[in-house]
């Protein structure tokens, strides 16, 4: 597989990296996940010539040209020419969640749409408020009594009448959550070359998940945002058509564990087992329009 890695302090931080080495053409499955990395345009890290795709990403945070739900134009990014290709995990999931809230609705509102129309236009009158005034007068008086130190006045009114006024509640839509995606990979090298690729893959995710100081000044209080990621579910014949697409993401966390029951190393000091857990979150909100486009 071609390699266009940039070298930073002697370590590899870019290019085409795969685990297993033949992941894209495995006869057994041929299914894999491909991660593309978009570097902030004002980043100061120096990459080697040819390490970026020739096609610029434009003025947004994504390399896709289709409309998105992002409200602000984000800083331009450049996509690394290489990508990370990892085997398809045993389970993949996508979850959509909407936020609803219970709101109290008085009898004036639940009386009918005509009342709602009048309220919207500001045409409240005493006929509409008559029931509310009648029901609430005793409670208002009891509340006033409690402010004067008559403890339990409101409870006494409710007990003596044998009834309590309780507004209905209705569900009101508030918002939707951004989707999150988690991936867990267990990597066991079969060769020294594959052990180096695993090391580079781990370093690449860790590196691009973090920000950098503006201008490389470690005393600066200004940081450049971390890179973003585009993720694709792939098959050896192309992109999956049955799986949901994923919009541009940030990498929220990277967790690396070495070893199984105990940490063991090969003679060249490479760990025998490396487990990586990645948690991504999409930048944009996914609505019906985006789901109709495959997201």
N, C-alpha and C positions, 0 to 999 in steps of 0.2 A: 504494500500500500504506500502511496507517495507520502512523504514527510516534509513539512515546511515549518518545523518548529523554530520559534524564537528562543534565543539563549539569554537567560538573565541570571547572573551570578553562577554560571555553569550549569544551570538547571533548565529543563525543557518546559516551556509554558505555552505551547500552541501547536497547531498542526493536526494531522489526522491520527487519532489514537483509537485503538480498538481493544476490547476484551470480550470473548476470546479473540485471538488474532484473526481468525477466519469467520468472525461473527456474521458478516454481511452475506456470506455464501455457504453457510452451513447447510448440508443436505438434510439434517434432521429437522430443522425448523425454518431457518432463514429469516426469522423475525428478530428485530432489534429496535432499540430506541436511539435516536440520533439527537445529539445536543449541539446546537450552534451558539457561538458566543459573540455578543455585540459589545464592543469596547467603546466607552465614552470618547467622543472626538477630541476633547481637550486633555485626555490622559497624557501623562508625561513619560510613561514607560516606553522604552524604545524597542520596537520589534524589528525583525529583519525584513529586508526588502522582499516583497512578494508574499508576506504573511497575511495580507488582507485581500478580500475579494475585490476584483476590479470594479464591480458595480457598487456605487455608494448607496448608503441606506437612506439618504435624503434628510429632511428636516424633522423626522419623527423618531420615536424610540424603536420602531419596528421596521423590519425590512419588507414587510408586506405592503402592497399598494392599495389594498382594499380599505374601505372606511372602517373606523373603529369607534368605540364609545368613549375614547379618551377625551376629556374636556380641555386639556391643555396640550400645546405642542411641546414635547420634551426635547431635551438637548440631542443633537444628532449623534448617531453611533456609527461605528464601522465594524463590519463582521469579519472575524478571523477567517482566513481561507480554509483552515482545517476544521475538523469537528471531532466530537467524541462519540463513538459508537459502542454501545453496551448491549448485552443480551437482553431479551425481553423477560421481565420478571414474571413470576408465576401468576400474579394477580395484578390487574390494573383496575382503577376505579375513577369515576368522575361523579361529583356531587354538586347539586345546585340547592341553595337555601335562600328562602325569602323571609324577611322579618315582618311580623305582624304585631300589633299592639292593641290591647283591649282599652276601649274608651267608654266612659259613662255617657249615656244618652238620656236626657230628661224626657218626660211625657210630652212636652211641647213639641219636641223633635219627632218622636215616634208617632205623633198624631196623624201624620200624613205628609205627602210630598208638597201639598199646598202650603203647609206651615214652613217647610224648608225653603220654598221659593220666597215666601214673605220675609223670612229671616235673612236670606241672602240679599234681598233688596232693601233691608232695613225697615220693613213695614210691620214692626211689632206693635200690637195694640193690647188693651186691657182684656178684650174678649179671649185672646190667645193666652194671656197670662193668668186668667181667672183661676183655672184649676191649680196652677202652680202657687198662686198667692194663697188660695184656700188651704192647700195641703201644707204649705210651708210656714204659715203664720205662727202656728203653735211652736214649731221647731225654732223659728227665729226668736220668739219670746223666751223659750227655754235656753237658747244659746246666750241671749243677753243676760238672763238670770245667772248663768254659770260664770260669766265675766265679772259679776258682782259678788262672787263667792258662794253662790248657791250650788254646791257640788251635787251632781247627779240629776240636775233639772231635766236634761234631755232624755236621760234614761227613764226618769219617772213618767214623762209624757208618753214615751213609747210603751211602757208597761201598762199604764192606765188605759190607754186606747186599745191595747192588744194588737197593735199594728205598727209597722215601721215602713217609712218611705225609702225605697231603694231603687235608684236609677238602673235601667238596663245597661248592659254593656254590649258593644258591637266591635267586631274585629276590623282594624284599619291597617291597610298595607303601608309599610314604611319604606323599606329599601331591600336590596339584595346584597349578598356577600360576594366578595371575590372568591373565585375558585382556587383551591390549593391542590397540589399534586405531590405525592411522596413516592420515592423510589428507594429500594433497598437492594444492594448488590453484594454478593459474596464472590470474591475473586481469589482463585487458587492458581498460581502460575504453573505452567507445564514446562517452561523453559526460562533461561536467563533473560532472553529478549522480552518475553511476556511479563516477567517480573519488573523490568524497566518500564514497560508500558503502563503497568498498574501504578507504579510510583508517579509517573508523569500525569496520569489521569487524576489521581488524588490531588497532586499539587495544583493542577489546572483548575479544578473546582474550588479548592481552598483559595487560590490566588484571585480568581475573578469574583468570588463572593464578597471580597473585602474592598473598602474604599482606599484611596491613596491621598497623601497630602498634596495640596496645590503647589506645583512647581518643585515637588520633592522636598520641600522645607518641612522637616519634622517638628519644628517649633510653630508652624502655622496652625491657625484655628480653622482654616478652610479645608474641607475635604472634597475630593471629586467622587461622585457617586460610583458604586460598584458597577460592573458590567451587567448586562441583561442577557437572557437566554431564550432561544427559540427551540422548541422540542417537537420532534416528529416521531410518530410510530411508523416504522418502516418494515418492508418485506424485501426480499432479494429482487423482486420484480418492480419495486417502486413504493410509494407511500400507501399506507393502509387506507382503504376506502370504507371499511366498516367501523373503524375506531374514531372517536371524537378527536378533532383537531385541538391544539393548545395554542393560545395566544401568547405573545411575548411575556416572559416571566422575570421576576427577580428571584435570586437564590437566597432564601431566608436562613437556612442553616445547613451546615455540612458536619456530619458526625463520622469519625473514622475510628474503627476498632481493629486492632491487630491480634491475630491468634484466635483459637477456638476455646477449648477448655483451659489451655495455657498457651502463652506466647512461645512460638518456636520459629527458628530462623534456618535458612539454607546456609551453606558454607560461605556464600558471598554476602551474608548478613541480610538478605531479603527475607521479609516475613513469609511464612508458609501460607498464611490466610490473611486477607484484608477485607474487612466489611465496611461498606460505605452507605450511609443513609443521607438522602438529599430531600430537602423540602422546598418546593417552589410555590410562588403565588403569582397569579396573573396581574398585569398592570391594569387591564380594563375590565369593566363589568360585562358579563355575557348575558345578553337579552335574547328575545325571540328571534330578532333579525340575525344575530350571530349564530344561534343554533341552527337556523335555516341554511346557513352557509357551511355547516359541518362542525361547528364548535360545540 
